[in-house]
Amino acid sequence: MTKIVNHWIGGKTAEGASGTYGPVTNPATGEVTTKVAFASVEEVDAAVAAAKEAYLSWGQSSLATRTSILFRFRALLDAHRDEIAELITAEHGKVHSDALGEVARGLEIVDLACGISVQLKGELSTQVASRVDVSSIRQPLGVVAGITPFNFPAMVPMWMFPLAIACGNTFVLKPSEKDPSASVRLAELLAEAGLPDGVFNVVHGDKVAVDRLLAHPDVKAVSFVGSTPIARYIHTTASANGKRVQALGGAKNHMLVLPDADLDAAADAAVSAAYGSAGERCMAISAVVAVGAIGDELVEKIRERAEKIKIGPGNDPASEMGPLITKAHRDKVASYVENAASEGAEVVLDGTGYTVEGHEDGHWIGISLLDKVPTDARAYQDEIFGPVLCVLRTETYEEALDLINSSPFGNGTAIFTRDGGAARRFQLEVEAGMVGVNVPIPVPVGYHSFGGWKDSLFGDHHIYGNDGTHFYTRGKVVTTRWPDPADAPAGVDLGFPRNH
């Protein structure tokens, strides 16, 4: 029987009232295994109404109450991490070990949320004027929403909702309709941990649901992770409706390799970062820039390693890389490789004909490696979001830096070198929000913030860390004067107030 994934509204499952459902496919087999309910405007309104009602009490709840629930949620999440990873593998296709890593990184943000009291403690200045004290406090916004992508169906929602609800907000999540089961399981675990009904809600769907969240007057802020065109749309539309927005967009992450680098370490890093999760990561390395005479040797080392990657179903312990999310996406990724030679690139490895015996209908594509890629080739210009690595050649560091900084994307980047001076210069000069030095995927730990520059971020706030806390709260300054009973009346003074 086909599984049905419904909404989660007001602390319980809400069957799809619109009657519209979307298919969820097992990418390894191509089989439709699940139907997911698509929300109507009325169903989104019901979720927001449940969140608004819950905020009346949740926004006034103590920090101790909020964090105690989050601690229980963390314990449940830890205990069920294998189960959640299996849901991810079944609907996204990534291998089980990769799915477990996703859950682990989400747990880091839950850890941060459990200690939110440190971030919300505020400031106090006493005696700023005669018998006058000033304090700064941060308070929740109200109902906030998250719109999350298919590639991390557990981790990216956990970049958002733990901090949001720890700060006293209530939350409406619109996960990807391609792999929705993990989000509902997280909702169930939150309820089991004691989260009050309506504090966390999940609505599934497509543009109808998204547009209603962007327009709803009771939604105060929207967090988004996805492609650049949609991030720009989310930012423009939600901002026009008076909402606070953080919209993280696409990427074309470059890895700069200098002639003094350990080429074996650089090749290991390039293969791991380019082909992990079949390249369906916004922090994947998709362009390696080889400086000087090392290009041929580096490409050969990458090829040797890439050819050994075991591709297969994500639930097979022997598999290192799984399929792509949909057949349409698989075909789009393949088109970049099929057209690469005509655009001037050298095709070192072509994975477009790859299949897995016994799973011929799966969304398979093998490893592709393109060398000497021109900067005007589509394979370089576009975010491919698949297991295709482009190698570009430059003669100097300066030429490589200009190439990287000319990209419209500025999500993450990395440099591989033994030269500390060159590394320091790069981290200051490169135009990207996250930089790795001999680290290929520089995803920050939970207590630092994640976010890019240029077309990789729309809005003023990065996600999680201190930026996350500030995004989900607003500041208030309180000026207090308690006169001494012996003071004489101050009298009327129409002059501009001065501190004395």
C-alpha positions in Angstrom: 0.0 0.0 0.0 1.2 3.5 -0.8 2.1 5.5 2.3 0.4 8.8 2.9 2.1 11.7 4.6 -0.2 14.3 6.0 0.2 17.7 7.6 0.9 18.2 11.3 -1.3 21.0 12.7 -2.0 21.9 16.3 -0.2 18.9 17.7 -1.8 16.2 15.6 -2.0 14.7 12.1 -4.2 16.7 9.8 -5.4 14.8 6.8 -5.2 16.7 3.5 -8.5 18.5 3.0 -7.6 19.9 -0.4 -7.6 16.4 -2.0 -4.4 17.2 -3.8 -1.4 14.9 -3.4 2.1 14.7 -4.8 4.2 11.6 -5.4 7.2 10.7 -3.4 9.7 8.4 -5.1 12.3 6.1 -3.9 15.2 7.4 -6.0 17.0 4.0 -6.0 14.1 2.2 -7.6 12.1 4.9 -9.4 9.0 3.6 -7.6 6.4 5.9 -6.1 6.2 4.7 -2.5 4.4 7.6 -0.9 1.8 10.3 -1.5 2.1 13.6 0.3 -0.8 16.0 0.9 -0.6 19.4 -0.7 -1.9 22.2 1.5 -4.6 24.6 0.3 -4.6 28.2 1.4 -7.1 27.3 4.1 -4.9 24.6 5.5 -1.9 26.9 5.7 -4.2 29.4 7.5 -5.2 26.7 9.9 -1.5 26.0 10.7 -0.7 29.7 11.2 -3.8 30.1 13.4 -2.7 27.1 15.6 0.7 28.7 15.9 -0.7 32.1 16.7 -2.9 30.7 19.4 0.0 28.7 20.9 2.2 31.8 20.9 0.0 33.4 23.5 1.3 31.1 26.2 4.5 29.8 24.6 5.9 33.3 24.1 5.4 33.9 27.9 6.8 30.6 29.0 10.0 30.5 31.0 13.4 29.7 29.6 13.5 26.8 31.9 10.3 25.4 30.4 11.5 25.8 26.8 14.9 24.4 27.3 13.7 21.4 29.4 11.5 20.4 26.5 14.3 20.8 24.0 16.6 18.7 26.2 14.0 15.9 26.1 13.7 16.3 22.3 17.4 16.1 22.0 17.4 12.7 23.8 14.6 11.4 21.7 16.3 12.6 18.5 19.5 10.9 19.5 17.7 7.6 20.3 15.8 7.7 16.9 18.7 8.9 14.7 18.9 5.6 12.8 15.1 5.7 12.1 15.2 9.2 10.8 18.3 8.4 8.7 16.4 5.5 7.1 13.5 7.9 6.2 15.9 10.2 4.6 17.6 7.4 2.6 14.3 6.0 1.4 13.0 9.4 0.0 16.2 11.3 -0.8 18.5 8.4 -1.8 21.6 9.4 0.1 23.6 6.6 1.8 22.8 5.8 5.4 26.1 7.0 6.8 25.5 10.4 5.1 22.0 10.6 6.4 23.3 9.9 9.9 25.8 12.7 9.5 22.9 15.0 8.6 21.0 14.2 11.8 24.2 14.6 13.8 24.7 18.2 12.4 21.1 19.0 13.2 21.7 17.8 16.7 24.4 20.5 17.0 21.8 23.2 16.6 19.5 21.5 19.1 22.4 21.6 21.5 22.8 25.3 20.9 19.0 25.9 21.5 19.2 24.0 24.8 21.7 26.6 26.0 19.7 29.6 24.6 19.5 31.3 28.0 23.1 32.5 27.5 22.1 34.2 24.2 19.0 35.8 25.7 20.4 37.2 28.9 20.4 40.8 27.8 22.4 43.8 29.1 22.1 46.3 31.9 23.7 49.6 32.5 23.1 51.2 35.9 23.3 54.9 36.8 23.5 56.2 33.2 22.0 59.3 34.6 20.9 60.3 38.1 18.9 57.3 39.4 18.4 56.1 35.8 19.1 52.5 34.6 19.0 51.2 31.0 18.5 47.5 30.0 18.4 45.8 26.7 16.3 42.7 26.2 15.4 40.5 23.3 11.9 39.2 22.8 10.3 36.7 20.3 8.6 37.8 17.1 5.5 35.5 17.2 4.7 33.1 14.4 7.7 32.4 12.1 8.0 30.0 9.1 10.6 27.9 7.5 10.7 26.7 3.9 13.3 24.0 3.4 15.0 22.1 0.5 15.0 18.4 -0.4 18.7 17.8 0.0 18.7 18.0 3.9 15.2 17.1 5.0 16.2 16.8 8.7 19.2 19.0 9.1 18.0 22.3 7.5 14.7 22.4 9.4 16.8 21.9 12.5 18.9 24.9 11.5 15.7 26.9 12.1 13.0 25.6 14.4 15.0 24.7 17.6 16.4 28.2 17.9 13.1 29.8 16.9 11.0 27.9 19.5 13.8 28.3 22.1 13.5 32.0 21.7 9.8 31.8 22.3 8.4 31.8 18.8 6.0 29.3 17.3 6.8 27.7 14.0 5.3 26.6 10.7 7.5 24.4 8.5 7.0 23.9 4.8 9.5 21.1 3.9 10.3 19.8 0.5 7.4 17.8 -1.0 10.1 15.4 -2.5 11.1 13.9 0.9 8.5 14.9 3.6 8.6 12.1 6.1 11.5 13.2 8.2 9.8 16.5 9.1 6.7 14.8 10.3 8.7 12.4 12.4 10.5 15.4 14.0 7.1 16.8 14.8 6.1 13.6 16.5 9.2 13.6 18.6 8.7 17.2 19.6 5.2 16.3 20.8 6.6 13.3 22.7 9.1 15.6 24.4 6.2 17.7 25.7 6.1 20.6 23.2 2.6 22.2 23.5 0.2 21.8 20.7 0.6 24.4 18.0 4.1 25.4 18.8 5.5 23.4 15.8 3.4 22.7 12.7 4.1 21.2 9.3 2.3 21.9 6.1 3.3 20.2 2.8 2.8 21.4 -0.7 4.0 23.5 -3.5 3.8 27.2 -4.5 0.3 27.6 -3.1 1.5 26.8 0.4 4.7 28.9 0.0 3.0 32.0 -1.3 0.4 31.9 1.4 3.1 31.8 4.1 4.9 34.7 2.4 1.7 36.8 2.3 0.0 35.8 5.6 -0.2 38.8 7.9 0.4 36.7 11.1 3.7 35.3 9.9 6.4 37.6 11.1 9.5 36.1 9.6 10.5 33.6 7.0 13.7 31.4 6.8 14.5 29.8 3.5 17.2 27.5 2.0 17.2 26.6 -1.7 18.2 27.8 -5.1 19.1 31.4 -5.9 16.1 32.3 -8.1 13.7 31.0 -5.4 15.7 32.7 -2.6 15.5 36.0 -4.5 11.7 35.5 -4.9 11.2 34.6 -1.3 13.2 37.6 -0.1 11.4 40.0 -2.5 7.9 38.7 -1.8 8.2 38.3 2.0 9.9 41.7 2.4 7.2 43.4 0.4 4.7 41.9 2.9 6.6 43.4 5.8 8.4 40.3 7.0 11.9 39.7 8.3 13.6 37.3 5.8 16.7 35.2 5.7 16.9 33.4 2.3 20.0 31.3 1.6 20.5 30.7 -2.1 22.7 28.6 -4.4 26.4 28.1 -4.8 29.3 27.4 -7.0 32.0 26.6 -4.4 35.6 26.9 -5.5 38.5 25.0 -4.1 41.8 26.8 -4.8 44.9 24.5 -4.9 48.3 26.2 -4.8 51.5 24.5 -6.2 52.8 23.9 -2.6 49.8 22.0 -1.5 49.8 18.3 -0.5 48.2 17.0 -3.7 47.1 13.7 -2.3 45.3 15.5 0.5 43.8 18.0 -2.0 42.6 15.1 -4.3 41.0 13.3 -1.3 39.3 16.5 -0.3 38.1 17.3 -3.8 36.6 13.9 -4.4 34.9 13.8 -0.9 33.5 17.3 -1.2 32.4 17.1 -4.9 30.8 13.6 -4.9 29.4 13.2 -1.4 25.6 12.9 -1.3 25.9 12.8 -5.2 26.8 16.4 -5.2 23.4 17.5 -3.9 24.9 19.8 -1.3 24.9 23.6 -1.3 28.4 23.3 0.2 29.7 20.8 -2.3 32.9 21.7 -4.1 32.0 22.0 -7.7 35.0 23.8 -9.1 38.7 23.1 -8.4 41.1 25.8 -9.5 44.6 24.4 -10.0 47.4 27.1 -9.9 50.6 26.7 -11.9 51.9 23.4 -13.2 50.1 21.0 -10.8 46.9 20.7 -12.9 47.7 17.4 -14.8 48.9 15.7 -11.7 46.0 16.9 -9.6 43.4 15.8 -12.2 45.0 12.4 -12.4 44.9 11.9 -8.6 41.2 13.0 -8.6 40.4 10.6 -11.4 42.1 7.7 -9.7 40.0 8.2 -6.6 36.7 9.0 -8.3 36.7 5.9 -10.4 36.8 3.8 -7.2 33.6 5.2 -5.7 30.9 2.6 -5.1 27.5 3.8 -6.4 24.4 2.0 -5.3 21.2 2.1 -3.2 21.6 4.2 0.0 20.5 1.3 2.2 23.3 -0.9 1.0 26.2 -0.6 3.5 28.7 -1.0 0.6 27.4 2.1 -1.2 29.3 5.3 -1.0 27.1 7.4 -3.2 23.4 7.0 -4.0 21.1 8.2 -6.8 19.8 11.7 -7.6 16.5 12.8 -6.2 14.4 12.7 -9.4 14.7 11.5 -12.9 14.2 15.0 -14.2 17.1 16.3 -12.1 19.2 13.3 -13.2 18.6 14.2 -16.8 19.4 17.9 -16.2 22.7 17.0 -14.5 23.6 14.7 -17.4 23.0 17.4 -19.9 25.9 19.5 -18.5 28.3 16.6 -19.1 26.9 15.7 -22.5 27.4 19.3 -23.7 30.8 19.9 -22.0 33.0 18.9 -24.9 31.2 21.1 -27.4 31.7 24.0 -24.9 35.5 23.5 -24.8 35.9 21.3 -21.7 37.9 18.0 -21.6 35.7 15.2 -20.4 37.9 13.0 -18.2 35.1 10.9 -16.7 31.6 10.6 -18.1 29.1 9.2 -15.7 26.0 9.7 -17.7 25.5 6.1 -18.8 25.7 4.6 -15.3 23.1 2.1 -14.1 22.8 -0.2 -11.1 22.0 -3.8 -11.9 18.6 -4.8 -10.4 17.7 -1.1 -10.0 17.6 0.0 -13.6 14.7 2.4 -13.1 16.5 4.4 -10.3 17.8 7.9 -10.9 21.4 6.9 -11.4 24.3 8.9 -12.7 27.9 8.2 -12.3 30.9 10.3 -11.4 31.8 13.0 -14.0 35.1 15.0 -14.1 35.6 17.9 -16.5 39.0 19.4 -17.0 40.2 22.7 -18.5 36.6 24.1 -18.3 36.1 27.5 -19.9 34.5 30.1 -17.6 31.7 30.6 -20.1 30.7 27.0 -20.2 27.3 26.1 -18.7 28.9 23.5 -16.5 30.9 26.3 -14.8 28.3 29.0 -14.9 25.4 27.1 -13.4 24.9 25.4 -10.1 24.7 21.8 -11.3 23.8 20.1 -7.9 25.1 16.7 -9.0 28.3 14.6 -9.1 30.1 16.8 -11.7 33.4 18.4 -10.8 34.9 21.1 -13.0 38.6 21.8 -13.0 39.9 25.2 -14.1 43.6 26.2 -14.6 45.3 29.5 -13.8 48.9 30.5 -13.7 48.9 32.6 -10.6 47.1 33.0 -7.2 45.9 36.5 -8.3 44.3 35.1 -11.4 42.6 32.4 -9.4 41.3 34.8 -6.8 39.9 37.1 -9.6 38.2 34.0 -11.1 36.6 33.1 -7.8 35.5 36.6 -6.9 34.0 37.0 -10.4 31.4 34.3 -9.6 28.0 35.7 -8.8 27.9 33.1 -6.0 29.7 33.5 -2.7 28.6 30.7 -0.4 31.7 28.7 0.5 35.3 28.3 -0.7 38.5 26.6 0.3 42.2 26.9 -0.2 44.7 24.1 -0.1 48.3 25.2 0.7 51.2 24.8 3.2 51.8 28.6 3.1 50.2 30.3 6.1 50.7 33.7 4.6 48.9 32.8 1.4 46.1 31.2 3.4 45.7 34.3 5.5 45.6 36.5 2.5 43.0 34.3 0.8 40.6 34.3 3.8 40.7 38.1 3.8 40.5 38.7 0.1 38.0 36.1 -1.1 34.4 37.1 -1.5 32.5 34.3 0.2 30.7 33.9 3.5 32.5 30.7 4.6 36.1 29.9 4.0 38.1 26.6 4.6 41.8 26.4 4.9 42.7 22.8 4.0 39.1 22.1 4.8 37.0 21.4 1.7 33.5 21.9 3.2 33.7 24.7 5.7 30.3 24.3 7.3 30.5 26.2 10.6 29.8 24.5 13.9 26.5 25.3 15.5 27.7 28.3 17.6 29.0 30.1 14.6 26.6 31.2 11.8 26.1 29.7 8.3 25.6 31.9 5.3 27.1 33.2 2.1 27.6 36.5 0.2 26.4 37.9 -3.1 23.7 35.7 -4.8 24.1 33.1 -2.1 22.2 35.1 0.6 19.3 37.5 0.5 18.7 39.3 3.8 20.8 40.6 6.6 21.1 37.5 8.8 23.0 34.3 8.4 21.4 31.1 9.8 21.9 29.6 13.3 24.6 30.8 15.7 24.3 34.4 17.0 22.7 35.5 13.8 20.0 32.9 14.2 19.2 34.1 17.7 19.0 37.7 16.6 16.9 36.8 13.6 14.3 35.1 15.7 14.1 37.9 18.3 13.8 41.7 18.3 15.5 44.1 20.7 13.8 46.3 23.2 15.5 49.0 25.4 14.0 49.8 28.8 15.0 53.1 30.5 14.0 53.2 34.2 14.1 55.9 36.8 13.0 55.3 40.4 13.2 58.7 42.2 14.1 58.8 45.9 11.1 59.6 48.1 13.1 62.6 49.4 13.5 64.2 46.0 11.7 67.4 45.3 9.3 67.4 42.3 11.3 67.9 39.1 8.8 70.2 37.5 8.0 70.7 33.9 11.0 71.0 31.5 10.3 71.3 27.8 14.0 71.1 26.9 15.5 68.0 25.1 16.3 65.4 27.8 20.0 65.2 28.7 21.8 62.8 30.9 23.4 64.3 34.1 
